[in-house]
Amino acid sequence: MPKRLKGLYAITDERLTPENTIIDQCHEALDCGIKILQYRDKTHKDEEIEQTCATLQALCQRYEAAFIINDRPYLAQKINADGLHVGKDDMSLSKTRQIFTDGMIGVSCYGSLEMAQEAQKMGATYVAFGAFFPTPTKPDAGVFPMEVLSQAKAHLSLPVCAIGGINIQTIQSINHHQPDMLCCVSAIFAGNIKDNIQQLNQKIQRGF
């Protein structure tokens, strides 16, 4: 199972990656080097998106990329997804692990190092912090100081992920704190996917 938890982390969006184009869009992103892909859908039932997720899982396997499902442990278990991502309003990590027995589990920790330390104790695979800038895909998300990334890198042994408002203008300031992964939604899927990924990766490489 692919485990390269490093670099750009693409997250789908119901508006930017609608059902009729999501497979082609994700295929292009993977073809451009994306190694971590999260499927995020907050409105449909598991059975309505199961085939899409199974197709994306198989596609990610072809590219040796990790396929992660947001907040659907039963579906992730059913299609043998590489990973699952949960937030504070989702199922607890311990209960999630009882359902999703083998794959990676990422945990949203917002701006809290304490939440991340607890997640590490509970067996999380990676932790995510943010948002660090206002984000169009989650307009109600809180905005947190970037210093939590440096603190997390110093105090945790897990891979650290940054999320929220990361785009071509903001990615270098986030990258200064050296998170292992940088999540993008609209910065990847709005407009030309190939150009977006190339430009983001150029910024990342200049930042290290």
N, C-alpha and C positions, 0 to 999 in steps of 0.2 A: 504494500500500500504506500503511495507517495507521501512523503513527510517533509518536504522542503518548505518549512514555515518561514519564508524569507521573501522580502520584496513586495511588489504590488499584489494586493488582495482585492479582487473584483467582486462586487456585490450587485446582484440583479435588482431590478425595481419594476414594479407593476406598470408604471407609466413609460419608463424609458426602454424596458425590454418586455413588451407585451407578448402574449401567448403565441401570436402568429409569426413573430420574428426572433424570439428568445434563443432558439437553438442556433440559428445562423449567427446571431450576434455573439453568443458565447463561443461558438466554434471559431469565429474570427479572433476573439480575444485570446483564446488558447493558442491559436496559430501564431499569434504575435508574442507568445512567451509567458502569458499568465499561468502561474502554477498553483494558485489558490482561488477557488471560485465558490462563492456562497449564493445559494438560492434563497431569496427573501420574498415571501408573499404573505400578507396579513389578512386576506379576505376569502380565499377559496378553501374548500374542504380538502382533506388529504387525498381522497379518491379522485378529486377533480384535477389534481396536479401530479399524481403519482407517475403517469407515463412520461411527463416532461422531466421530472426528477430522475427517473430511471434512464432516460436518454442522455441527460447531462452527466450522470454518474459514469455511464459507459464511455461517453466522449472524453471525460476527464481521465479515465483510465488509459485511453489511447495516447493521451499527451503526458502521461505520468504527472498529472496535476491532482490536487486534493479537491474533492467535491464536498462542500459543507452545506447543510440545510439549517435554516434559521427556525428554531423553536417548534420543531415537529418530531419529537423523539420516536413516536410509533412509525412514522413514515421513514425516517432515517434508518431505523432498524429493519423495516420491511424490505427496503431496496438495497440494504447493505452499503449505505453512504459512508464515505470516508470520515465524515465528521458532523458535528451538530454544534450550533451556537445558541446560547441562552442568555437572557437578560434578567434583571431584578424582578420583573413582573411575570416571568415565565416559571416553569417548574423548577424546584430546587435541584441543585447539582446531584445530591445523593439519590433523589427519586429518579432523576433523569438517567443516571447510570444504571439503575435497576431495569430500565426499559431499553436503553441504547447501550448495549453491553460491552462492545469492543472498540468502537471508533474513538476518534479525537473529540474532545468537548472543549469549546472555547466559551469564556464567560465575560460578559460585559461588566466592567467595574467603574465606568464613568470617570470620576475624578478621585476615586478612593483607593489608596494603597492598601488600607486595611481589608477592604473587600477582596483585593487581589491576593493578599497573603492568606486569607481564609480559603479562597478558591484553590490556591496551590496546595494547602493542607488537605483539601477535600478531593484532590486528584485531577484538577483541571489540566488540560493539555497546553492551553495558552490563555492569556488574559488580554482584554481589549480596553483601552481608555479613550475617552472623548465624549462629546465633541469638543474640538479645540477652536473651531470657527463656526459661525452660523451655517447651517446646511439646508438646502432646499428640499432634500428628501426626508428630513426630520426637523421641521421648523420649530417644534417644541422642545428639542433637545437642549439640555443645559450646556454651557460653554465653560470649560475648565482650563486651568493653567497648564502649560506644556511641561512644566517642571516635574509633574507626576511621572512622566515617561522616564526621565533621568533617575528619579527615585526608584522606580520599579526596576530599571536595569541594574541598579546597585543592590537591591534587596531581594530580588526574586531570581529563581533559577529557571523559570518558564520563559518561553518566547513572549515578547511584548508587542502588542498591536495598537496602532493609532487609527482612530476613525473619526469622521465628522468634519465636513467642510474642506477636505483635502483636495486640492486641485493644482493646476500648473502654477498659480500664483503663490500658493501657501505651502507647497510640499517641501521646499528647501528649509523653511523655518522649523517645520516639524522634524525633518530629517536630521537637523542639528542635534536633536536629542537621541538619535540613533535607535528608534524602535526597530524591531525585527521585521515587522510587516506594516504596510501603509494601505489602509482600505480606501477605495474610491468607488463611487457609484456613477454620478453624472460626469465626473472627470474622465471616465473611461467610456461610458455608453452613450453620452450625448454627443452627436456629431460623428466624425470619422474615427472609428475605434483604433485603427492602425496608427494614425497620426497621434492620437491622444496617448497611447501607450508608449510610443517612441519618445515623445516629448517628456512625459513623466519620468521615464527611465533615465533620460539624459540629465534631468534635474537631480534625481537620486544619486547618480554616479558622481556628479559634481559636488554633492553634499558630503560625501565620505572622504 
